[in-house]
Amino acid sequence: MKTYLEASKHPDKHPHATLDLIDALVDPNQPRFGENDLRSIIERVRDAEAVIAESAIFRIWNERLRIQNL
């Protein structure tokens, strides 16, 4: 079952807002937030706006997911 965010077009249409939402609401110490959905969302955010991959928030979340093998 996908999360609402994964099922929506929000990551594609509003990549910065999506990344801000993840950073504000997802506790990185609780790795059980639709792990695969979170990886998919992060990738969609990057695909929607490639320059976002240079932002500190994106790099931090991307690295967190990489460390968790997601």
C-alpha positions as CSV (number, residue, x, y, z in Angstrom):
1,M,0.0,0.0,0.0
2,K,1.5,3.3,-1.1
3,T,1.5,6.4,1.1
4,Y,-0.7,9.3,0.1
5,L,2.3,11.3,-1.0
6,E,3.7,8.5,-3.2
7,A,0.3,8.1,-4.8
8,S,-0.1,11.8,-5.5
9,K,1.4,14.0,-8.2
10,H,2.7,16.4,-5.6
11,P,6.3,15.3,-5.8
12,D,6.3,15.8,-9.5
13,K,4.5,19.2,-9.5
14,H,5.9,20.7,-6.3
15,P,9.4,19.1,-5.7
16,H,10.6,21.8,-3.3
17,A,7.5,21.7,-1.2
18,T,7.6,17.9,-1.1
19,L,11.2,17.9,0.1
20,D,10.3,20.5,2.8
21,L,7.3,18.4,3.8
22,I,9.5,15.2,4.2
23,D,12.1,17.1,6.1
24,A,9.6,18.6,8.5
25,L,7.4,15.5,9.1
26,V,9.5,12.4,8.7
27,D,11.7,11.4,11.7
28,P,14.9,10.0,10.3
29,N,15.3,7.9,13.5
30,Q,12.1,6.1,12.7
31,P,13.0,4.2,9.5
32,R,9.5,2.8,9.0
33,F,7.8,5.5,7.0
34,G,7.0,3.7,3.8
35,E,10.7,3.2,3.1
36,N,10.4,2.3,-0.5
37,D,7.9,5.0,-1.1
38,L,10.3,7.5,0.5
39,R,13.0,6.5,-1.9
40,S,10.6,6.7,-4.9
41,I,9.4,10.1,-3.7
42,I,13.0,11.4,-3.4
43,E,13.8,10.2,-6.9
44,R,10.7,11.8,-8.3
45,V,11.6,15.1,-6.7
46,R,15.0,14.9,-8.3
47,D,13.5,14.0,-11.6
48,A,11.1,16.9,-11.5
49,E,13.9,19.4,-10.8
50,A,17.4,18.2,-11.2
51,V,19.0,21.2,-9.5
52,I,17.3,20.1,-6.2
53,A,19.9,17.3,-5.9
54,E,22.4,20.0,-5.0
55,S,20.4,21.2,-2.0
56,A,21.6,20.2,1.5
57,I,18.2,18.8,2.5
58,F,18.1,16.5,-0.6
59,R,21.6,15.3,-0.1
60,I,21.0,14.5,3.6
61,W,17.8,12.5,2.8
62,N,19.4,10.8,-0.1
63,E,22.3,9.7,2.0
64,R,20.0,8.6,4.9
65,L,18.2,6.3,2.5
66,R,21.4,5.1,0.9
67,I,22.7,4.1,4.3
68,Q,19.5,2.2,5.0
69,N,19.9,0.4,1.7
70,L,16.8,2.0,0.2
